[in-house]
Amino acid sequence: MQFSVLVETRLRDGVADPEGATIERSLPALGFEGVSGVRVGKAFRFTIEADDQASARAEVEDMCKRFLTNPVIEDATITVAPAGGEG
């Protein structure tokens, strides 16, 4: 079966986020007031072949630990769903 995967990463609380801070400081100059706590992350979207959803999730978790994220400074949220409406 094929599964659609979304991995969203963000820096852990307490880790400096200079890109988020720059965005937050710039927003008022563009007319966007009252925005705070800006944090920047990244997203990975892909399709994976696996026997079942649990196997797909386990493989994606391994990818995150070994390559897609830095588990020391980043947290990841993983979403795995059947691709193309398969169920």
N, C-alpha and C positions, 0 to 999 in steps of 0.2 A: 504494500500500500504506500501511497505517497502522502506526506504530511506537509502542510504549510507551517513554517516556523517564523516567529518574531522574537528576537532577543533584544531587549532594551537595557542599556547599561547606564549607570550614573555613578559619580564619585561618592564614596561613603561620606557620611556626616563627619565633619572635622577635617576633611581633606580639602586643601585650598583649591578653589575653582576660579582661576584668574579670568578665563573666558566668560564665565557667568557674571563675575564682578564687573567686567568691562561692559557687558550688555546692560546690566542693571544701571550702571552710571550713565549710559548713553540714552536710555529710554526717555527720561524727562526732557532732554533737549529735542526730542522728536515729538513731544506733546503727550507722552504716555506717563502720567503721574500715578503714584501709589503702587508701583510694582516693586516687590521685594522678594528676596530669597531665590533669585534666579540661579539655577544650576543647569549646566550643559551636560548632555549625554550623547550616546550614539545608538543607532538601531541597525540590526542586521536582519534581513528578510531573505529566506531561501526555502527551497523544497528539499525534503529528505525522504529517501526510500527506507522503510522499516517494516517489520512483521506486524507491529501494533503500535498504538500510541505510547504506551509505557516504554517500549524499546526506543522509539524515536526520541522521547524526552530524555532518557538516560544517555543516549549518544550526544544529544545537544548539550546536556550538562557537562559531559566529558570535554566536548569542544570548548566550552566556556572556560573550564578550569585549565585546559592545556594551551589554548591559543586565543580565543576571541576576547577574553577579559583578563585584567590583572586583578585576581581575587584579593590581593593585599589592599588595594585602594578603591576597587569598584564593586558595586553590587549589580546583579543582573536579574531581570524578570524575564522568564521564558514562557512563551505561549506556543502550544503545539495543537494544531487542529487538522482534521482530515482535509486534504486538498480536493478542490473541485466538487465539494458536496458529498464525497464518499463517506460512508458512515459505518 
